[in-house]
């Protein structure tokens, strides 16, 4: 399952008000798997100059959801986001709505 599809699934679960803990748990597991497996690969691919920082321009074509929510993810106004910033945004904005706390370890 692609990272984009997992985040879409999480968004749909939130908007549909996923009420059952089973649906919430299954969605949370998928999001965690995507973060652990797919995010590092996708981030590395998108980070054209390999500086560990993703600019809005780098995200535009390779990580469109990051590009769309760039200002929300990179709240420090630095002009870039890091892989950890993306993880933190998912933890703070997506998973709490699913009733779970994300532990990247």
N, C-alpha and C positions, 0 to 999 in steps of 0.2 A: 504494500500500500504506500503510495507516495505521500510525502510530507504535506503537500498541498491538499490532498484528499483527506488526510487525517485531520488537518485543521478545519477543513470544510465540515467534516463529520462532527467535530467538536462544536463548531458554530451552530450547526443545525440542531444538535442536541440541546444547546443552550436556548436557542430561539423556540424550540418545541417544548421546552420546559421538561426535559427528561426527568420523570418522576421516580422511576424505579432505580434502586441502587444497582441492580445488575447492569442496566444500560449505562449508568454513570461509571461504574467500575470498568466495564468493557471499553468505553470511550477513553477513560483515563489511561488505561493500559496501552491503548493504541497511540495516544498522544505521547506518553512516556517513551514508548518504543521508537517512535519517529524522532523524538528529540535526541535520544541516545544514539540512534543509528544514522538517520537521514540528515539531521541538521548539520553535523560536522562535515559531511560530504558536500552538501549543497552550499554551505557557507564557504568552504575551501574553493569550490568551483566558481562561486560568485566573486570572491575576493581576488580580482584580476591582478593586483600588484602584490598580493600575499603579505600584506602588512598587518593582518589580523583585525582590520577595520573595514567595514562595508559602507561605502558612501551611497547616497541616494542614487547616483548614476550607475554604480555597480549593481545595485539591487533592482533597477528598473526592468531589465530583461530576464534576469536569472532568478530573482526571488520577488515576484510581483506583489505578494501579500506583505512582505517586509517593506517594499516600496510604498504600498498604499498606506500603511500604518507607521511609516518611518518616524514621523514627529512624535507619535505616542510611544514608540519603542525607545527612541533616542531622546528621552526627556531632558537630558542635560544640554541640548542645543549645541553639541560638539560638531555636528556635520557628518557624523558617522555613527554606526552601531557596531557592537561586537557580538560575537556568538553568545556570550553571557547575557548581554542586553536582551537578546531575543528569548533566551531561556527565562530570564526574569519576567519579561512581559507575558509569556505564556503562564508562568506561575502566578503572577499577580492578577492577570486579567481574564484568563480562560479557565484554568483549573478550579479556582474558587467557585466559579459558577457551576461547576460540575460536582461540587461538594467534596473535593479532594484537595490535598496539599501535595504539590509536586516536590519530590526529593530526587535530585539528579543522580545521587549515588546509588 
